[in-house]
Amino acid sequence: MSRAETGRAEGGRAGAGRAAGVGRFPKGAAAVKAGDALPPLEIPVTRTLIVAGAIASRDYQDVHHDVELAKEKGSPDIFMNILTTNGLVGRYITDHFGPSAVLRTVRIRLGAPNYPGDTMVLTGSIEEVARTPEGTTATVRVVGANGIGKHVTGMVTVTVPAVPAVPAVPAAPTVPAVPAAPAVPAAPTVPTTAVEADGTVSGGTASGGTASGGEASAGEAPTAAGGAA
């Protein structure tokens, strides 16, 4: 295994590849049309990717993990199994159409083997598009080529569900007007008390030292109401 291949296998996610535009799908499902091409996706084929894919899919055939046994069976090295290839094709489609995309069918055929140290480049073109109220369904032709030839060819059907309409926000309820505060009644008029020149008090009498309800003669203390001192 070459130094470059070892670095790819040990650093980051095994078999990770990126292509311009993959996973963004900027135009949305409504803009998809027959004849559109998907951006290519390069996938480094590492030993880690081959072995991990075989283990994940429970394919324990020795040609996918044991170099010596693979050579005994006529292969120059271990090679990728079809289940790993199937998963990579599905990932290529969903990376483009977005996380809500649903794979309906994946039909593939293998050709040239994927050996360690090679690179597989996936490309796709949209063959058919059907639109319904439930969403947009596209049929995509996929090809994956490596340094030997075409590793995989096939057709994938994918559906992007329609985005539900956002319900209108109801208008805010009308706030009732605040009733006016009742008028404050005017304060009652307080009668004024005036002392006349002759000693008479308005509203009461105080003549000759006499208070209402009692008398006060000269030299005598005033009596309490109804009594004498």
Backbone torsions as a table, in degrees:
resi	resn	phi	psi	omega
1	MET	NA	130.5	-176.2
2	SER	-71.6	162.5	178.7
3	ARG	-61.4	-41.9	-179.5
4	ALA	-63.2	-40.3	-179.4
5	GLU	-67.0	-40.0	178.7
6	THR	-61.2	-41.0	179.3
7	GLY	-64.0	-38.6	178.3
8	ARG	-67.2	-37.7	-176.5
9	ALA	-71.8	-36.7	-174.8
10	GLU	-90.0	-23.0	-176.6
11	GLY	-100.3	126.9	175.0
12	GLY	73.9	-158.5	-176.2
13	ARG	-84.3	131.7	-177.5
14	ALA	-61.6	132.1	175.6
15	GLY	72.3	14.3	-177.6
16	ALA	-68.2	137.8	177.3
17	GLY	-140.8	155.4	-179.9
18	ARG	-138.7	147.7	176.0
19	ALA	-137.7	149.2	-179.3
20	ALA	-62.0	126.4	176.7
21	GLY	91.9	-16.5	-177.9
22	VAL	-67.4	131.2	178.0
23	GLY	88.4	-5.0	-178.2
24	ARG	-98.1	-46.2	179.3
25	PHE	46.2	60.7	-169.8
26	PRO	-67.2	-24.8	-174.5
27	LYS	-84.8	-17.9	-178.9
28	GLY	83.2	163.3	-175.8
29	ALA	-62.7	-30.4	-177.6
30	ALA	-64.9	-22.5	-177.1
31	ALA	-92.8	-4.8	-178.7
32	VAL	-68.2	136.5	178.2
33	LYS	-145.7	156.5	179.2
34	ALA	-60.6	138.6	-179.1
35	GLY	99.8	-14.5	177.9
36	ASP	-66.2	142.9	177.7
37	ALA	-105.0	139.5	174.4
38	LEU	-84.5	144.5	177.1
39	PRO	-64.1	146.3	-178.4
40	PRO	-69.4	154.6	178.0
41	LEU	-128.2	119.0	178.4
42	GLU	-92.4	130.4	179.7
43	ILE	-124.8	110.6	175.2
44	PRO	-64.6	130.5	-180.0
45	VAL	-92.9	102.8	-179.5
46	THR	-106.7	163.5	175.4
47	ARG	-62.6	-38.9	179.1
48	THR	-60.4	-44.7	179.8
49	LEU	-62.6	-43.2	-178.6
50	ILE	-63.9	-49.4	-177.0
51	VAL	-69.4	-45.2	-179.6
52	ALA	-61.7	-40.0	178.5
53	GLY	-64.5	-39.4	178.4
54	ALA	-66.2	-43.2	179.7
55	ILE	-65.5	-44.4	-178.4
56	ALA	-60.8	-33.7	180.0
57	SER	-94.5	7.5	177.2
58	ARG	59.1	38.2	176.2
59	ASP	-105.4	100.5	-173.5
60	TYR	-99.9	21.8	176.3
61	GLN	-63.7	136.5	-173.7
62	ASP	-61.6	-25.0	-177.6
63	VAL	-68.4	-8.2	-179.8
64	HIS	-105.0	0.1	179.3
65	HIS	-148.8	-17.9	-176.4
66	ASP	-114.3	110.8	-175.2
67	VAL	-63.3	-47.2	-175.6
68	GLU	-63.0	-43.7	179.3
69	LEU	-68.7	-33.4	176.6
70	ALA	-64.4	-40.5	178.6
71	LYS	-66.3	-37.2	177.8
72	GLU	-61.4	-26.4	-179.2
73	LYS	-95.6	10.0	172.7
74	GLY	97.3	2.8	178.8
75	SER	-96.1	140.3	178.9
76	PRO	-68.3	-17.2	-178.2
77	ASP	-166.6	177.5	171.9
78	ILE	-67.3	160.9	-179.5
79	PHE	-145.9	159.6	-176.1
80	MET	-68.4	141.1	177.1
81	ASN	-87.0	164.6	-173.9
82	ILE	-67.0	-29.1	-179.1
83	LEU	-68.9	-36.0	175.6
84	THR	-65.8	-43.6	178.0
85	THR	-60.3	-42.0	179.2
86	ASN	-59.8	-42.5	178.3
87	GLY	-65.4	-39.0	179.5
88	LEU	-67.1	-36.4	176.7
89	VAL	-65.0	-44.0	177.9
90	GLY	-62.3	-41.5	178.2
91	ARG	-62.2	-39.6	179.2
92	TYR	-58.9	-41.7	-178.8
93	ILE	-71.0	-48.3	-176.7
94	THR	-70.1	-30.0	174.3
95	ASP	-60.7	-34.6	-178.4
96	HIS	-80.9	-45.9	-174.2
97	PHE	-86.2	-9.2	173.7
98	GLY	103.6	166.4	-174.8
99	PRO	-66.4	-19.5	179.9
100	SER	-86.0	-6.5	-177.5
101	ALA	-65.4	143.1	-179.9
102	VAL	-120.0	121.9	177.0
103	LEU	-76.0	122.1	179.7
104	ARG	-91.6	-49.1	178.0
105	THR	-142.8	145.3	173.2
106	VAL	-133.6	111.7	-179.9
107	ARG	-120.5	114.7	-176.7
108	ILE	-130.1	159.9	175.1
109	ARG	-135.4	134.2	-179.1
110	LEU	-89.3	151.1	176.8
111	GLY	-130.3	-108.3	-179.6
112	ALA	-66.5	133.7	-178.0
113	PRO	-65.4	153.5	172.4
114	ASN	-95.3	105.3	179.1
115	TYR	-97.7	157.0	177.8
116	PRO	-59.2	142.7	179.0
117	GLY	91.7	-8.6	179.1
118	ASP	-92.3	176.1	175.4
119	THR	-131.6	130.3	175.6
120	MET	-101.5	131.8	178.8
121	VAL	-112.5	116.9	178.3
122	LEU	-92.5	134.3	174.7
123	THR	-131.8	157.7	-179.0
124	GLY	-150.0	155.0	175.8
125	SER	-141.0	140.3	-177.4
126	ILE	-83.7	121.5	-177.3
127	GLU	-91.9	-42.3	-177.3
128	GLU	-141.1	151.9	176.9
129	VAL	-137.0	131.6	176.3
130	ALA	-128.9	134.0	-179.4
131	ARG	-117.9	135.0	177.1
132	THR	-135.6	169.4	175.9
133	PRO	-58.9	-23.5	-178.6
134	GLU	-80.2	-20.9	-179.4
135	GLY	155.8	-169.1	-179.2
136	THR	-112.4	128.4	178.7
137	THR	-114.1	128.3	-179.3
138	ALA	-121.9	143.4	173.1
139	THR	-106.8	122.0	-172.7
140	VAL	-117.5	130.7	172.8
141	ARG	-88.9	127.8	-175.9
142	VAL	-119.8	138.4	174.6
143	VAL	-132.0	133.9	175.0
144	GLY	-121.7	113.5	-176.0
145	ALA	-112.1	145.4	174.8
146	ASN	-123.4	-165.2	-177.4
147	GLY	-69.8	-15.0	-179.3
148	ILE	-94.0	-38.1	-176.6
149	GLY	166.9	-149.7	179.3
150	LYS	-84.6	114.7	178.5
151	HIS	-77.8	-39.3	-176.9
152	VAL	-145.6	142.2	171.7
153	THR	-135.6	149.2	180.0
154	GLY	177.2	-178.2	179.4
155	MET	-127.6	137.6	-179.9
156	VAL	-127.2	134.0	174.1
157	THR	-108.8	127.6	-175.5
158	VAL	-134.0	143.3	178.5
159	THR	-119.8	132.7	173.2
160	VAL	-107.3	111.0	-177.4
161	PRO	-59.6	147.9	177.0
162	ALA	-68.1	146.7	177.8
163	VAL	-81.8	121.6	-179.0
164	PRO	-63.5	145.5	178.7
165	ALA	-66.1	142.7	178.6
166	VAL	-81.1	123.0	-179.2
167	PRO	-63.7	146.9	179.7
168	ALA	-66.2	143.5	178.4
169	VAL	-79.0	123.5	-179.2
170	PRO	-63.7	149.0	179.0
171	ALA	-66.3	148.6	179.1
172	ALA	-66.4	139.6	-179.9
173	PRO	-62.4	147.8	179.7
174	THR	-70.4	130.5	179.4
175	VAL	-83.9	121.9	-179.1
176	PRO	-62.9	148.4	-179.9
177	ALA	-66.6	144.4	178.2
178	VAL	-78.6	123.5	-178.7
179	PRO	-63.0	149.3	-179.7
180	ALA	-67.9	145.9	178.8
181	ALA	-68.2	140.8	179.8
182	PRO	-63.4	149.7	-179.5
183	ALA	-66.5	139.7	178.5
184	VAL	-80.2	123.0	-178.9
185	PRO	-64.1	147.5	179.7
186	ALA	-65.7	145.7	178.5
187	ALA	-66.3	141.9	179.8
188	PRO	-63.6	148.1	-180.0
189	THR	-71.4	127.7	179.1
190	VAL	-89.0	120.8	-178.8
191	PRO	-65.6	138.9	179.1
192	THR	-85.5	146.4	178.5
193	THR	-109.9	124.1	-179.3
194	ALA	-125.4	143.6	176.9
195	VAL	-99.6	121.0	-179.4
196	GLU	-79.4	168.8	-178.2
197	ALA	-65.6	-30.3	-178.5
198	ASP	-86.4	7.2	178.8
199	GLY	94.1	-4.1	179.5
200	THR	-74.9	133.6	177.9
201	VAL	-101.8	125.8	179.6
202	SER	-60.5	132.3	-178.5
203	GLY	89.1	-6.8	178.9
204	GLY	-164.4	169.5	180.0
205	THR	-115.3	144.8	174.9
206	ALA	-145.3	53.6	-177.3
207	SER	-94.5	137.5	176.6
208	GLY	58.2	28.1	179.3
209	GLY	81.5	4.5	-179.5
210	THR	-89.8	129.7	174.2
211	ALA	-105.9	157.3	-177.9
212	SER	-56.5	127.6	176.1
213	GLY	82.2	6.4	-179.2
214	GLY	-164.9	164.7	-179.7
215	GLU	-123.5	153.9	176.4
216	ALA	-141.1	95.1	179.7
217	SER	-75.6	160.0	-178.7
218	ALA	-61.4	131.0	178.9
219	GLY	82.7	0.1	178.4
220	GLU	-114.5	149.4	176.6
221	ALA	-75.3	142.9	179.3
222	PRO	-60.5	142.0	177.8
223	THR	-84.9	154.8	172.0
224	ALA	-71.6	162.9	-175.4
225	ALA	-56.9	122.7	176.5
226	GLY	82.6	10.8	-178.2
227	GLY	-145.6	170.7	-179.8
228	ALA	-122.2	151.5	-179.9
229	ALA	-84.0	NA	NA
